[in-house]
Amino acid sequence: MILQAIYITFRDDNAMKLPYFIAIAGFTCDLFAICIPHLSALRIWLGVSTFLSLVYIFTAVSLSLRDGIKAPPRDYSIPRTHTSKIFTTIGASASLVFAFNTGMLPEIHTVSLPVVSNMMKALYFPFSVGVLPLYAVVFIGYWAYGNGASSYLLNNVNGPVWVKTFANISAFFTVSYRFARNILPITLVTLLQHLIHRTTYQRGF
């Protein structure tokens, strides 16, 4: 969806089909997976991902606020059937589980107690203060565009092309990084390294 939004910004001829966007996104995820061989390699990517996420959030919120102030009255009703609302709620719940999933939770079980305490402190911040920008995008976007809001907010906003493009690129790389981090079996690799280290230590090597 993000790559399609970037493409439509410059060309609306539908020459690029969905399989092409999937192939590009998959290739990008593979590159990220290669660059993140273990959990310790995440530190620089976490900083980059945070910056790119803030770019998307600031752009989406500011442009939505500008559009919402200038827009006429919106319709906030939910024009769907009861069955459709149920399946939409299930899909939204799955999206929330994915959004708040973290590879740090399984890692806690493979380290010593003092490190666990620091890891828990690191988890408290994103699950408390860190969720506020996410909810800001959701509620401000729905306020600005009503039930016509797209599932990808940048499809609705109006603004300079270069600003929207930069925000789209930032969102794409952030999502690609997150997919690569989730599909990469970091936890299993770290656990295997821990077992090998413990076995080697017990044998006296």
N, C-alpha and C positions, 0 to 999 in steps of 0.2 A: 504494500500500500504506500509506503514511504517513497520507494523508487518510482512508483507510478505517479505520485504527486509531483516529484521533481521533473519527471518527463513531461507531464501535462502542463507544467509551468511554462515550458518553452515550445512544446509541440503538442498539438491535439489531433493528430492524424491516426492514432491507434495502430501505428505501424509496429510498435513494440508490444508483444503479447505477454501474458502472465508467465509462461515458461521461461522467458528471457530474464524477467525480474527475479524469479526464483533461482535461476542458475547464478546470477550475479550475487544475490544475497548468500547463497550457499557457499560460493567461492570465498566471499569475504569472511564468513564464519570459520571456514577452514583455515584461513590465514591467521585469524585471531587464535584459534586452537593451537596452531603450530607455535605461536609466539608466547603461549601461556602453558609451559610444560608442567608447572606445579604451582601450588598455592602461593608460595613466596614471590612468584613472578607477577602477582596481581597488583602489587603496590603502585607501580607507575600507571597501570591501566585504570586503576580505581580513581586516581587523580584526574586523568584525561576524561574518563567517563563522567565524573562529577561535573567537570567544566562543561562538557557537551550537553549534559542534562539541564544544567542551569541556563544554557543558551536557548534550548527549546522551551523551557518553562517561562523564561522572561519574555521571549518573543510571542508565544501563544497567549500569555496573560495580557500583555500590553496591547497587542493588536485586537484581542477580543474585547477588552475594555473600551478601546476606541470605537470599535464597531457597535458595541452594545449601547453606548451613550448616544450615538447618532441614529440607531435603528428605530423603526416604528414599533408599536406594541407587538409582542410575540405571542405565539400560542405554546403554552407549556403542558398541554394535555398529552397523554400517551395513546395515540390512535392505533391500538393493537388489540387482537383478540385475547381472551383469557389464556388460551394455550400458548400463544406466542409470548405472552408476558412471562409464563413459567419457564419456557426454554431460554428466553433472554436472561432471566435471573440466574439460571444455571450457568449459562455462558459467562455472565459477568462475574459470578463467584469463582469460576475457574480462572478467569483473568486476574482476579485479586490474589488467588493462591500463587499464580505464576509471578505476579509483580512483587509479592512480598516473600518469595522463596529465597533462601540464601544457602550457599554451600558451607557457611561457617558452622551451622548447627551440627551436622554430622562430624565435623572436624573437632568439636569440643570433646567428643568421647575418645579421642586419640592422643590427648595431651595431658600434662600434669595439672593439678588443681590450681596453682597460682595463675597459670596462663588462662585457665577457664574463667577465672574471675575477671580478667582483663577483657576477654572475648565477650563476656556477658555485658560489660559496660559499653563495649563498642556496638553491641546490638541494640541497646536501649535507645540510643540517639536516633538511628534511622527509623525505628519503629514508633517513635514519639514525635519529635520535632521534624524528622525527615519526611513524614507523610503529609505535612501541611502544604508544601508546594504542589503535591499531586492532587490533593483535594481542591486547591485553588484553581488548577486547570479545569477540573471537572465542573465545579459549580459556576465559575465565571463563564466558561464556555456555554453551559446550558442557559445561564442568564442572558447571554448575548444573542444566542441564536434560537432558543426555544427548542421545540421538538424537531427542528430542522438541522440541529447540530450533527455533524458527521462524527463517526466513531474515531476519526483522526482529525483533530481540531484544526490543523493547519489547512485542511481542505476548505474550511469556511472563512478563514480570516482574509482580510483585504489589506494589502500593504506593498511596499517596494519588493520587486522581484528578487533582488539580491538578498534581502533580509529573509524572505520566506525560503529561498534556496539554501542559505546558510543554516537556518533552523532545521530544514528537512535533512540536510547532510549530517548535522549533529545528531538528530534523532536516529538516523540510519546506522551510524557507527556505534551509538550507544546500544541500540537493540542488537546489532550484530555481535558486539562484545558480550552482551548478556547471554545470547543464545550459545555462543562459543563456550562461555564459562559453564553453562548448564549441561551442554552435551559432552563436555570434556570430563572424563571420570577422575577428577582431581582427588576426590575423597578416597577412591580405591587405590590410586597411585600412592598417596601419602600413607595410607594404611599399610600397603605392601612394603614401602620403605621402612616404616616403623617396625614391622615384623622381621624384616631382614636385618635391621640394626640390632634388634633385641636378640635374634638368634646368633648373630655374629658375636655379640657381647657375651652371651652365655657360653659360647665355645672357646672364649678366651682369645679371639683374634684381635 
